[in-house]
Amino acid sequence: MRFTHISTVALAFVLFLAAGAAAQDWRGMGRLSGKVTDDAGAPVDGVTVKAVRGESNAGPTVKTNKKGEWILAGINFGSWAIDFEKDGYDPVKKSASVQEHSSNPPLNVTMKKAAADPNVQLRGDLEKAAALMNQQKYADARAVYEGILAAHPDLYQMEPYIARTYYAEKQLDPAIEHLRKAAANEPNNVDVKLLLANVLSEKGNTDEARQILASIDELKITEPSTFVNAGIGLINQKKPEDAITWFDKSIARFPQAPDAYYYRGITELQLGKNDAAKSDLTKFVEMAPNAPETPTAKGILEKLK
């Protein structure tokens, strides 16, 4: 039994030495070098050059210098797989044979810049346009949106954004034109229909605006803000009676959303319905004590006492 135990230990030691030798079988007296350039022939600095020999996946790794040059020294003779990688570039895979008794020609490669992720570019453009809108640079924001649409003609969702830039400049005709395009591409988009109806009404096309509003399937409205925004648009058009209709719809569908109570109360106040206004504004203050509009609501309630 003792002899068997010693033999087992000895075998394990031999296997350990063999594994270590396999891991180091890439070391030798050979040398391989080359240069990495881009499509324009300029050197590419910082490219990871990884060499692998045999099934062990063992081998050295170096990086290119500022001249794009790299050297793998102290490697064994035979066939090697060489990988070239750098962020922003398409990876390159090459094979090379290191000769024992002759010089090895340089292994020069060209790396192409990786194509930009269109989604990353699109997000950046949208963020830029939104910032320009906040700065009231509407023409500049419009140029960004139009650039997106030119690059991606299928992104018809840009039409309402373009319309908003025109509307912010009080250019109602081009705003309506782009909203019509948006509605044609998305006939079931409730928000686009409401926005188009509001601008048409402001323009004086009240009959068409009413037809659009009548065509909306209110059951498809999933956000109270859709009703509230429609009401606010009518307030801005000095149509308080019509506005109240939309606030009523919002409260009926979304009774726990406070904004409709506030705007309905303000509108009722304009119509001289002080008791109704007091009730709605009190409800709003109870539901949204920390809302930005709450101090205004409280001030009105003080005057209505």
N, C-alpha and C positions, 0 to 999 in steps of 0.2 A: 504493500500500500504506500509505503513511504517512497519507493522508487517511482511509482506512478505519479505521486504528487510532485516529485522533483521534475519528472519529464513534462508534466503539464505546465509548470512554471517556465521551464526552459523553452517550450514551444511558444508560449505567450510572448516571451522576450524576443524570440526570433521573428514572430509576426510583427511586433512593434518596430523592430529594426527595418523590416521589409517595407512597412507602411511609411516610415520616415524616408526611406530611400526613394519610394515612389513619389512622395511629395516633393522631393528635391531633384527628380530626374530631369528637370528642365535646365538645371545649372550646367554651365560648360564654358568653353572658350570662344563661342561664336558671338557675332555682333550683327545687329540689324539697325538700319537707320532710314530716315526719310523726311519728308516735309508735307505739311498740310496747308492747302490754300483754299480760298473760296472761289465762287464762280468768276469773280473779277481778277483772280490771280493774286489776291492779297493774302499774306500769311494769316493763319488763324491761331491765336494764342490760347493756351489753356485747354486744349483738346486732351481728353483722357485716352491714352493708347494702352490697351490691355492685350497682352499676348498669352495664349493658352496652348499648351502642348499635350497631346494625348488625351486619354479619358479621365485623367485626374483633375482636369480643369485648373491645373496649377500653372503659374507663370508670373512674370513681373508686370507692373503697371507704371507708366510714366506719363508726363504731360508735356505738351509742346511748349517751346519758349516763345518769346515775342516774334521771332522770325518764323514761327510755325514748324521749327525743327524738333526732331525727337530722336533718341538713341536708346536701343535696348542692347546692353552689353552683358557679357557673362552668361550667355544663354547657350543651350546645347544645340548640336547640329540636328537637322531633320525638318519636318513640316510643322508649321505654326499657323494658328488662326489668330488674326489681328483685328481687334475691334476699335473703331474710332468713334468717340461720343462727346458731344458738348451740347448744353442747353441752347435751344434756338436753331439747331442744325439737325438735318436728317442724319441718323447714324450710318456709318459705312463699315462693311465687313470685308476683309481681305484675307487671303492665304499667302504664305511665303515659305520658301524653302531655304534654310540656312545651310550653306555648303561648308564642308570641312576644309578643303584644300584649295578653295578659290574665293575671290572677293565676292561679296553679295551686293547686287545692284540696289540702289536706294529705292525704297517703297514710298513713292509719292502719291498722295490722294487728294481729290477735290471734294469738299463738303458743301452741300447746298443748304442754304438757309431754309428752315422749316416754314411751311406756309402758316401764316397767322391764323389763329382761331377766330372764325367770323363771329362767333357768339361773344367773345371777349371784346372785339372791336365794336360790335353793336351795342353792348352794354355801356361801353365808354362813351359812345356818341350820344346815347339817350341821356346819360348823366350830364354830359356837357350841355345838351339842349335844355334840360330842366334847369340847370344853373343859370343859363342865359335868360330863360323865362322869368326866373326869380329876380334877375337884375333888370327886368323890363327891356331887355335887348331882343325884341320880338323878331326883327328882321334877321338877326344873326341866328336865333334859334330856328327860324323857318329854313334858313339855308342848310342847317344841319339835318333837319327832318327831310328836306328835299333831296339831300345827298344820300341819305339812307334809302329813300324810295328809288332813287336812280340806280343805286347799286343792287337793290333787292326789289325788283318790280312786283314781286308777289306779296310784299309786306304792305298791303293796302291799309293795315292798321295805322299807318302814318298819316292817312288823310285827315282824321279828326284832330291830330296834333297840329298839322299845318293850318287847319281851319281855326284852331284856337289862337294861333299867332295873328291871323288876320282879324279875328274878332277883337283881340286885345288892342289892335290899332284902329278899331271902329270901321274896318273895311268889311262891311256885311256881305257884299256881293261875292267876293272870292271865298269868304268863309262859307257861304251857302253852297257855292259850287263844289267845294271839297267835301262838305258834309253830304251832299247828294251822292258823290262818288262813294263815300264810305257806306251810306245806306244801301246803295245798289250792290255793293260787295257783301254786306252783312245785313240782309233784310230783317233779321230777327234780333239785331242788336238794339235793345231798348234805350240804352244811354245815348247812342247816336241819333235815334229817332227823337228823343226828347230835346237834345241839343239843337237839332235841325228845326224842330217845331218852335223852340224859343227864339232862335235867330230869325226865322221867317216871321214870327209874330212881331218881333222888334222892328223888322223891316217894313211891316205893314201888310204882309201877306197872311192875314188872319184866317181866311177860309182854308187855305192849304195847311196852315198850322193846326187848325181844329181837326182836319181830316187825318193828319198824322197822329195826333193824340188819340183820336178815336180808334185807330188801328192797333194800338198797343195792347197786347195781352198782359194785363196787370198781374196775372198769376205768375208770370215769368220774372217779375221784379223781385229780386232777392235782397236788396239793400234799401233801408229806409231813406238813405241819402238820395236815391233816384227820385222819389216823390218830393222830398224836401227841396232838392235843387230845381225841380220843375216849378215848384211854388215860388221860390226865391226869384227865378227868372221872370215870373209873372208880376211879382212885386216891383221889380226893376222896370217893368213895362207899365207900371201904374195900373195894374189890374188886380186889385186886392180881392175882389169877390171870386175871381177865377183861381187866385192863389190859394184861398182857403179850401177850395175843393181838393187840391192836392195834399194839403196838410191833413185834411180829414182822412184821405186815403192812407196816408202814412200811419196815422194813429190807429186806424182800424186794423191795418195789417201788422204793424209793429208797435203795440201799445207801450212796450218797455223802452223804446228809443226816445230820449228826451227832446231832441232838437225840434221836432215838429210842434211840440207844445209851445216852445219859445216863439217860433216864427208865426204860429197861428195867433198867439197872444198879441204879438206886435201888430199883426195885420188887423185883428179885431179892434185894437186900440185906434188904428187909423180910421176904421169904420164907425167909431163911436160906440162900440159894444164893450163898455168898460167892465161890466160884470163878467162877461165871458173871458175878457182879456185877463182880469184878475185871477180867475180860476185857472186858466192855462199857465200863466206865469208862476203862480204858486206851485202848481204841479211840477213845473220845470225846476224850480229852485229846490224842491224836495228831492227830485230825481238826480239832479246834477249840481250839488252844492259847490263843487270846485271848478265848474266850467268857466271859460273866459267870459261868457255872456251873463253869468250869474249876477255880478255887481250891477249891471244895467237893469236886469229883471228886478232886483231888489229895490233899486232906485225908483222904478216905475210903480212898484207895489206900494212904496211909501207915499207916493203922490196920490194913489188911488184910495187911500184909507179915508 
